[in-house]
Structures are given as structure tokens and as C-alpha cells.
Amino acid sequence: MNLTLVHDWLNQIGGAEDVLEHLVGFYPEAPVFTSMYAPGLMPPEYRDWDIRSTWMDRLPGIHTHHQRYLPLYPLAFDRLDLSAYDVVLSNKSGFCHGVHTGPETLHICYCLTPTRYIWELDGYLARENFGRVTRLAAQAVARLYHRWDFAAAQKVDHFIAISTEIRERIRRYYHRESSLIYPPVEAAERFTPSPTVDDYFLIVSRLIPYKRIDLAVEACTRLDLPLVVAGKGRDRERLEALAGPTVQFLGYVPDDDLPDLFARCRAFIFPGLEDFGIAPVQAQAAGRPVIAYKGGGALDTVIPGKTGAFFDQPTVDSLAATLRAFDASTYDPAAVREHAMQFDSEVFKRQMMDTVEREWARFSTKRDRA
């Protein structure tokens, strides 16, 4: 089959780009269509890919300020005709599922989330420090594109969700059903349990408000518990002001040092509401239990009493209560790691490629009969 990949934009590295890198590895001959591409802001190996951008790539300042062009992305993808391909596999969190495909093309959408700027705008704006003019403009765009986004979703032949939370959003916003394939985590080879465990709780995260790291900082300060925070971000100064002497900020930690940091912690704390969440799976692959807010992707990745514990409310009191009752010695590192292996990248590869093959066989058979 003649397959192509579609991605929203390529000017930053995050979870969506990690998924894309795996997909390119599975289908190295497939071109990658995207709204715009900033080579200088992406890893050097991306320059070996067949990346094809739209007319938006020529807009002034888009590589560093792509949010200001929010109203134009639907137009760009709507005019991107990929009907010459047998299979379109879109890796979507924004608008790229809106590409044009004809009746001869199978469109599979790996949905990281239904477009937040359209369906969950208030929560998105609360996470970011946008000015009043930007907020008003975003609200106007959201109202304008509700119908477009819904209609674009109806043209997708098969949705794949990254978590049960996203599966429910696809059902709620797009009125579509979806299969479930968890995002890839480099669990098996990169992370292993440590023979010794140190006395600290751990957070590895970007330090931005919606991650709710403030809950962990305040709870550990209140209970006089040792907390190590790895990561950087604009919220660091505020978090340091909340922290007591038992909280240590490491700043940026190189990737090579993270496995040992995970493996030696008493437990990993995951206080935010996330669509999935890679770090909790990494901690479990290293044999360590997770204390997570009871919502979002953590409901898929943490098993209470076996691989971790939940706190019910996004408050300091709720997290503190769970920390008081938590006993890391009751968790078996081997069992915790075994659970994490179902999220390994090899599992993702097998499930994704099998799904594409199965859906293509079903689609082509139905097409040939018609």
C-alpha cells in the first residue's frame, strides 16, 4: 500500500513528535505532510525525512510563533489533497485530520486529543499566559471552527485513541468510536530496577502551571518529605517560593541520567491531569510505584495497590493524605515493571502496524466489491 503520514506542525519537540518518530521508523519511505517545518528547531535526523510543508511555511514568524496563525491551519489542511495515496495515517492533536482524501483512500487517525483549542478552550487558555486580545481571538476562532472540526472528523475512516480518556472525548465531541493503542514508551531496554532505593519522592516534568507540580511541592513541604524535582520551565520561580527545605530542584537532567533517578526514588509523583503521561510508565518500568491524580491517562497506567496509589482531588490536602498512608515497601518492583511492559514501544509498533494492515485489508476489500 502507498502510505503517507500527516502531522500538525514541526517546530517543537514533545510527545506528538515522539510518536511521529516511531511512525517514520515503521514507514521510512512514507512522506510526512505538515503545515510548516522549522529545520533549525528540530533534531538533525529530521532532515533525512521526506517532509512536505504547506503554504503556511512561508508566513512570517510562524516557526517561532505558530499559535498566532491558529485560524489558518484548518484552511491549509482542508486544501491538502492526499487522495493519490492508499492510506493516510494522521498523527493529530490539532487540525491535520482535516486533509482531503477521496473514496479510494483509507484515512486512519491516531488521535492524541480532539483539538483542545476548539473543544476545551477554557482549560487550554487557563494553562497558558495569554493576553486578553489573544484570549478573545481564540474564543472567536473556537466558535468559528466547531462545525469544521466535527465535519473533518466524520471523514476519518478509523480513529485510534491514545487512552480511555481520549477515547471518551472522541465519542463526546466527534460522535465516533475508536480503537485504543497506548503511545510508545522506551520501557524495556532503557529502564531497569535498582538494587537500592533512596529516600526521596520524584517528579520529572516541564515546570509549567497545568502540570500541578505545586500540589506535590506544598504537600511534601507540609509533611517534611524529601522531594526531588527534575525539569525546567517558567513556573520554577513560583514553585521554589512554595518549597520548604526538603524540596530540591535539579533543573534540566540529561536523558542518560534519568533512568537511575527513576530507579532509586521511593515513588514517582504525577499530580497533573494528562491525556496519557509517559513519565509514570517510565517510573514503573524502573520498578517504582506511582502516586497519581485519579484522572486522565493515569487511570490506564496505574493499578492501585499493585503499581501505585491515587489521590482523589487536585488539592494539597488530598495528595498529603495519600502520602501519609503510602508505604513503598508493599510494592513488588518486578510486578510494577511487568505492568509497564505493556506500554513498551515494541508493543506500540506491533499494534499500530497490525491495525493499519487490518483496516487496509477491510477497506480495500469493501472498495473492490463496490
BELKA-V333197 format. One record per pair of residues at least 12 apart in sequence whose C-alpha atoms are under 7 Angstrom apart, sorted by the first residue. I is the first residue (numbers start at 1). J is the second residue. D is the distance in Angstrom with one decimal. If there is no record, write none. Layout:
i=I j=J d=D
i=I j=J d=D
//
This chain:
i=1 j=86 d=5.8
i=2 j=85 d=5.4
i=2 j=86 d=5.0
i=2 j=87 d=6.3
i=3 j=30 d=5.9
i=3 j=85 d=5.9
i=3 j=86 d=5.9
i=3 j=87 d=4.6
i=3 j=88 d=5.8
i=4 j=30 d=4.9
i=4 j=31 d=5.4
i=4 j=32 d=6.3
i=4 j=85 d=6.8
i=4 j=87 d=6.4
i=4 j=88 d=5.1
i=4 j=89 d=6.3
i=5 j=30 d=6.5
i=5 j=31 d=6.2
i=5 j=32 d=4.8
i=5 j=33 d=6.2
i=5 j=88 d=6.0
i=5 j=89 d=4.9
i=5 j=90 d=5.7
i=6 j=32 d=5.5
i=6 j=33 d=4.7
i=6 j=34 d=5.9
i=6 j=89 d=6.2
i=6 j=90 d=4.4
i=6 j=91 d=6.0
i=6 j=96 d=6.5
i=7 j=33 d=6.3
i=7 j=34 d=5.0
i=7 j=90 d=6.1
i=7 j=91 d=5.2
i=7 j=92 d=6.3
i=7 j=96 d=6.1
i=8 j=34 d=5.5
i=8 j=35 d=6.0
i=8 j=92 d=6.4
i=8 j=94 d=6.1
i=8 j=95 d=6.4
i=8 j=96 d=5.2
i=9 j=34 d=5.4
i=9 j=35 d=5.3
i=9 j=36 d=5.4
i=9 j=37 d=6.4
i=10 j=36 d=6.1
i=10 j=37 d=4.7
i=10 j=38 d=6.2
i=11 j=37 d=5.9
i=11 j=38 d=5.1
i=11 j=41 d=5.6
i=11 j=42 d=6.3
i=11 j=63 d=5.9
i=12 j=41 d=6.4
i=12 j=42 d=6.5
i=13 j=42 d=7.0
i=19 j=183 d=6.8
i=19 j=184 d=6.8
i=20 j=91 d=6.9
i=31 j=50 d=4.8
i=31 j=51 d=5.9
i=32 j=50 d=6.1
i=32 j=51 d=4.7
i=32 j=52 d=6.0
i=33 j=51 d=6.0
i=33 j=52 d=4.8
i=33 j=53 d=5.8
i=34 j=52 d=6.3
i=34 j=53 d=4.9
i=34 j=54 d=6.6
i=35 j=53 d=5.2
i=35 j=54 d=5.0
i=35 j=56 d=6.0
i=35 j=57 d=6.6
i=35 j=76 d=6.8
i=36 j=53 d=4.9
i=36 j=54 d=6.2
i=36 j=56 d=6.0
i=36 j=57 d=4.3
i=37 j=53 d=6.3
i=37 j=57 d=6.5
i=38 j=63 d=5.7
i=54 j=76 d=6.6
i=71 j=141 d=6.2
i=73 j=95 d=6.4
i=74 j=95 d=5.8
i=74 j=98 d=6.8
i=77 j=96 d=5.8
i=77 j=98 d=5.6
i=77 j=99 d=4.7
i=78 j=98 d=5.4
i=78 j=99 d=5.0
i=78 j=100 d=5.8
i=79 j=99 d=6.8
i=79 j=100 d=6.6
i=80 j=99 d=5.4
i=80 j=100 d=5.8
i=81 j=99 d=6.4
i=81 j=100 d=4.7
i=81 j=101 d=6.3
i=82 j=100 d=5.9
i=82 j=101 d=5.4
i=83 j=100 d=6.7
i=83 j=101 d=4.4
i=83 j=102 d=5.0
i=83 j=105 d=5.9
i=85 j=105 d=6.1
i=86 j=104 d=6.8
i=86 j=105 d=4.8
i=86 j=106 d=6.1
i=87 j=105 d=5.6
i=87 j=106 d=4.7
i=87 j=107 d=5.9
i=88 j=106 d=6.2
i=88 j=107 d=4.7
i=88 j=108 d=6.2
i=89 j=107 d=6.1
i=89 j=108 d=4.9
i=89 j=109 d=5.7
i=90 j=108 d=6.4
i=90 j=109 d=4.8
i=90 j=110 d=6.0
i=91 j=109 d=6.2
i=91 j=110 d=5.0
i=91 j=111 d=6.3
i=92 j=109 d=6.8
i=92 j=110 d=6.2
i=92 j=111 d=5.1
i=92 j=112 d=5.8
i=93 j=111 d=6.3
i=93 j=112 d=5.2
i=93 j=113 d=5.0
i=93 j=114 d=6.1
i=93 j=115 d=5.6
i=94 j=115 d=4.8
i=95 j=115 d=6.9
i=97 j=109 d=6.6
i=97 j=152 d=6.6
i=97 j=153 d=6.8
i=98 j=152 d=4.9
i=106 j=157 d=6.3
i=106 j=360 d=6.9
i=106 j=363 d=6.8
i=107 j=156 d=5.3
i=107 j=157 d=5.2
i=107 j=158 d=6.6
i=108 j=156 d=6.3
i=108 j=157 d=5.9
i=108 j=158 d=4.8
i=108 j=159 d=5.9
i=109 j=156 d=6.7
i=109 j=158 d=6.3
i=109 j=159 d=4.9
i=109 j=160 d=6.0
i=110 j=159 d=6.2
i=110 j=160 d=4.8
i=110 j=161 d=6.2
i=111 j=159 d=6.7
i=111 j=160 d=5.9
i=111 j=161 d=5.2
i=111 j=162 d=6.6
i=112 j=161 d=6.6
i=112 j=162 d=5.8
i=113 j=166 d=5.8
i=114 j=169 d=6.8
i=114 j=170 d=6.4
i=117 j=142 d=6.3
i=118 j=142 d=4.6
i=118 j=145 d=6.8
i=118 j=146 d=6.1
i=127 j=209 d=6.2
i=127 j=210 d=5.2
i=150 j=174 d=5.6
i=153 j=174 d=6.3
i=158 j=178 d=6.8
i=159 j=178 d=4.7
i=159 j=179 d=6.5
i=160 j=178 d=5.1
i=160 j=179 d=4.8
i=160 j=180 d=5.5
i=160 j=181 d=6.5
i=161 j=178 d=6.1
i=161 j=179 d=6.1
i=161 j=180 d=4.9
i=161 j=181 d=6.3
i=162 j=180 d=6.0
i=162 j=181 d=5.5
i=162 j=182 d=4.8
i=162 j=183 d=6.0
i=162 j=276 d=6.9
i=163 j=180 d=6.4
i=163 j=182 d=6.1
i=163 j=275 d=6.9
i=163 j=276 d=6.1
i=163 j=297 d=5.9
i=163 j=300 d=6.8
i=165 j=275 d=6.6
i=165 j=296 d=5.5
i=165 j=297 d=6.3
i=166 j=275 d=6.6
i=181 j=348 d=6.8
i=181 j=351 d=6.9
i=182 j=343 d=6.4
i=182 j=348 d=6.8
i=183 j=348 d=6.6
i=184 j=343 d=6.2
i=184 j=344 d=5.8
i=184 j=345 d=4.2
i=184 j=348 d=5.4
i=185 j=278 d=6.6
i=185 j=343 d=5.9
i=185 j=344 d=4.9
i=185 j=345 d=5.1
i=186 j=344 d=5.7
i=186 j=345 d=5.6
i=187 j=282 d=6.1
i=187 j=285 d=5.5
i=187 j=341 d=6.5
i=187 j=344 d=5.2
i=188 j=341 d=6.4
i=188 j=344 d=6.3
i=190 j=259 d=6.9
i=191 j=259 d=5.4
i=191 j=282 d=6.9
i=191 j=285 d=5.6
i=191 j=286 d=4.9
i=192 j=263 d=6.9
i=192 j=285 d=6.4
i=192 j=286 d=4.5
i=192 j=287 d=6.9
i=193 j=263 d=5.3
i=193 j=286 d=4.4
i=193 j=287 d=4.9
i=193 j=333 d=6.8
i=194 j=263 d=5.3
i=194 j=264 d=6.2
i=196 j=264 d=6.5
i=197 j=264 d=4.3
i=197 j=265 d=5.9
i=197 j=266 d=6.4
i=198 j=264 d=5.3
i=198 j=265 d=5.6
i=198 j=266 d=6.3
i=199 j=265 d=6.6
i=199 j=266 d=5.7
i=200 j=226 d=4.9
i=200 j=227 d=5.4
i=200 j=228 d=6.5
i=200 j=265 d=5.4
i=200 j=266 d=5.4
i=201 j=226 d=6.2
i=201 j=227 d=4.7
i=201 j=228 d=6.1
i=201 j=265 d=5.6
i=201 j=266 d=5.4
i=201 j=267 d=5.2
i=201 j=268 d=5.8
i=201 j=269 d=6.8
i=202 j=227 d=5.8
i=202 j=228 d=4.9
i=202 j=229 d=6.0
i=202 j=265 d=6.1
i=202 j=267 d=6.4
i=202 j=268 d=4.8
i=202 j=269 d=6.0
i=203 j=228 d=6.3
i=203 j=229 d=4.8
i=203 j=230 d=6.1
i=203 j=268 d=6.1
i=203 j=269 d=5.6
i=203 j=270 d=6.9
i=204 j=229 d=6.1
i=204 j=230 d=4.7
i=204 j=231 d=5.9
i=204 j=279 d=7.0
i=205 j=230 d=6.5
i=205 j=231 d=5.2
i=206 j=231 d=5.3
i=206 j=232 d=5.5
i=206 j=233 d=5.5
i=207 j=231 d=6.3
i=207 j=232 d=5.3
i=207 j=233 d=4.2
i=207 j=234 d=6.2
i=207 j=235 d=5.2
i=207 j=236 d=5.9
i=208 j=233 d=5.8
i=208 j=234 d=6.0
i=208 j=235 d=5.0
i=209 j=235 d=6.2
i=210 j=272 d=6.7
i=211 j=271 d=6.8
i=211 j=272 d=4.6
i=212 j=271 d=5.7
i=212 j=272 d=5.0
i=213 j=271 d=6.2
i=214 j=239 d=6.0
i=215 j=271 d=6.8
i=215 j=315 d=6.4
i=215 j=316 d=5.1
i=216 j=271 d=6.7
i=217 j=242 d=6.8
i=217 j=243 d=5.7
i=217 j=247 d=6.8
i=218 j=242 d=6.4
i=218 j=243 d=6.4
i=218 j=316 d=6.5
i=219 j=316 d=5.4
i=219 j=319 d=6.6
i=219 j=320 d=5.1
i=221 j=243 d=6.1
i=221 j=244 d=5.1
i=221 j=246 d=6.4
i=221 j=247 d=6.9
i=224 j=246 d=6.2
i=225 j=246 d=6.1
i=226 j=246 d=4.7
i=226 j=247 d=5.8
i=227 j=246 d=6.3
i=227 j=247 d=4.7
i=227 j=248 d=6.2
i=228 j=247 d=6.0
i=228 j=248 d=4.9
i=228 j=249 d=6.1
i=229 j=248 d=6.1
i=229 j=249 d=4.9
i=229 j=250 d=6.0
i=230 j=249 d=6.2
i=230 j=250 d=5.0
i=230 j=251 d=5.4
i=230 j=252 d=6.2
i=230 j=253 d=6.2
i=231 j=250 d=6.9
i=231 j=251 d=4.8
i=231 j=252 d=4.7
i=231 j=253 d=6.5
i=232 j=251 d=5.1
i=232 j=252 d=5.6
i=262 j=283 d=5.4
i=262 j=286 d=6.3
i=263 j=283 d=7.0
i=263 j=286 d=4.9
i=263 j=287 d=6.6
i=263 j=288 d=6.4
i=266 j=288 d=7.0
i=266 j=328 d=6.3
i=267 j=288 d=5.7
i=267 j=289 d=5.2
i=267 j=290 d=5.6
i=267 j=291 d=6.9
i=267 j=328 d=6.9
i=268 j=280 d=6.9
i=268 j=283 d=6.4
i=268 j=288 d=7.0
i=268 j=289 d=6.4
i=268 j=290 d=4.7
i=268 j=291 d=6.1
i=269 j=290 d=5.8
i=269 j=291 d=4.8
i=269 j=292 d=5.9
i=270 j=291 d=6.0
i=270 j=292 d=4.5
i=270 j=293 d=6.5
i=271 j=292 d=5.5
i=271 j=293 d=5.2
i=272 j=293 d=6.3
i=273 j=293 d=6.8
i=273 j=295 d=6.1
i=273 j=296 d=5.6
i=274 j=296 d=5.3
i=274 j=297 d=5.8
i=275 j=296 d=5.4
i=275 j=297 d=5.0
i=276 j=296 d=6.6
i=276 j=297 d=3.7
i=276 j=298 d=6.5
i=277 j=297 d=6.1
i=277 j=298 d=6.9
i=281 j=301 d=6.7
i=281 j=340 d=5.7
i=284 j=336 d=5.4
i=284 j=337 d=5.2
i=284 j=340 d=5.7
i=285 j=337 d=4.4
i=285 j=340 d=5.2
i=285 j=341 d=6.9
i=286 j=337 d=6.2
i=287 j=333 d=4.1
i=287 j=334 d=6.2
i=287 j=336 d=5.2
i=287 j=337 d=4.8
i=288 j=333 d=6.1
i=288 j=336 d=6.7
i=289 j=307 d=5.0
i=289 j=308 d=4.6
i=289 j=331 d=6.9
i=289 j=336 d=6.7
i=290 j=307 d=6.5
i=290 j=308 d=4.4
i=290 j=309 d=6.4
i=291 j=308 d=5.6
i=291 j=309 d=4.9
i=291 j=310 d=5.6
i=292 j=309 d=6.5
i=292 j=310 d=5.0
i=292 j=311 d=6.3
i=293 j=310 d=5.5
i=293 j=311 d=5.1
i=293 j=312 d=6.3
i=293 j=314 d=6.7
i=294 j=310 d=5.3
i=294 j=311 d=5.8
i=294 j=312 d=5.4
i=306 j=331 d=6.3
i=306 j=336 d=6.8
i=307 j=331 d=6.8
i=307 j=336 d=5.0
//
